[in-house]
């Protein structure tokens, strides 16, 4: 009987944790992407941002990555999708894309309007992780 109760409690806890994690991302069905939305509002240098996304475990998934400039621009211009986020700000966000003209820089996107620029990799900017989404 004790073992049965422990099994029931384990299942209940697992179900609760799935529901908690399910609210920490936004799914973009138009582009088949799942975006991080867990309130991680930290600025960091480019290399640390890439590393953070690679090690991220969110919504029971571990295949997160730093978004590309193209993905960030599409998000910035998709007002209806942006409204689904609880923590997205009009900040400058790192992309995984390095500047083809300057190896010391990487591409950034301003989430307010989708403007793309190049920033020194040692500057601190915000990060937004993403993963390919499939049902």
N, C-alpha and C positions, 0 to 999 in steps of 0.2 A: 504494500500500500504506500509506504514512504517513497519508494522508487517511482511509482506512478505519479504521485504529487510533484516530485522533483521534475519529472518529464513534462508535466503540464505547465509548471512554472517556467521551465526553460523555453518551451514553445511560446508562452505568453511574452516573455522578455524579448525573445527574438522578433516576434511580431511587432512589439512596441518599438524596438530599435530600427526596424525597417521603416516604420512610419515617421520616426524622427528624421532619419537620413533622407527620406523622400522629399522633404521640404527644403533641402539645401542646394538644389539645382533647378535650372530652367531648361525645358526641352524645346528645341527649335525644330519642328517637324518639316518646315520648308527646306532647311539646309541639312537635315539629319544630324544635328549637333546637340549635345547636352552641355550646358554652361554651368560653371561653378557659381553658386549664389549663397555662400555660407557665412558671409560677413567678414571674410578675411580681407580686411582693408588696410593692407600694409604696403608701404613703398620699399622697394629694394633695387639693387643693381641687377642688370640683365642676367648674368650668369646664375645668381641666386634665384631669380624668378623662374628660369628654365628648370633648375633643379627642384624647386618647390613643387611645380606642376608634375614633374616626373615621379615624385614620391607621394603625391596626394592620394589618399584613400577616402573617397566620398561616395555616398549612395551605394555602398558595397561594390564599388568599382575602383580599379587601380590603373587604368590605362589613360589617365589624364595627361595633357600636354599644354604647353603655352600656345595660345591661339596665334594664327597667322594674321598678317596685316589685312588680308582680304576678308577673313572671317570677322575681324573686329570692325572693319568698315561696314560690312553688311549688317552687323548688329547695331552699330551707331545710327544707321539710316532706317532701321526697321522700328518705328516708334511703337507699334502695337506689341512687338516682342519685348522691347525695353521696359514697357509698363509691367511686365510679369515679374521683373526682378525686384527684390526687396533691398538689395545692397549695392546696386550699380550706380556709380556716381559719374558726373561730368569731369573726369580726370584724364590725364595722359596715361595710356596703358602700353606696356611693352608688347611687342609681337615677337614671335620666334625668329622672324626674318632678319637676317643681318643686312646691313647696308652694302650693296654691291660696289659702291664707289669708295667706301672707307671701312676697312676691317675693324676699326675701333668703335664703330657705331652700329646700332640696330634700329629697326623701324619701330616707330611708336604711332599710336592712333589716339586722337582726342575723342572721347566718347560723346561729347556734346554735339559734334557735327560730322564726325568721320574724317577729319583732317589728318593726313598722314605726314609725318615728319621723321627726321633722323635724329637720334640722341646718342650721346656718348654712352657706351656700355657701363661706365662707372657712375653715371647719373642714377638717381633713385626715382623710379616711376612705379605706378601701380601694376598689378598683374591680374590676369583673368584666365583661368584654366578652362579647357574645353576637352571634350572627347567625342569621337564619332558615335552617333546614336543609332542603334537598331532595336526594333521592338522585340 
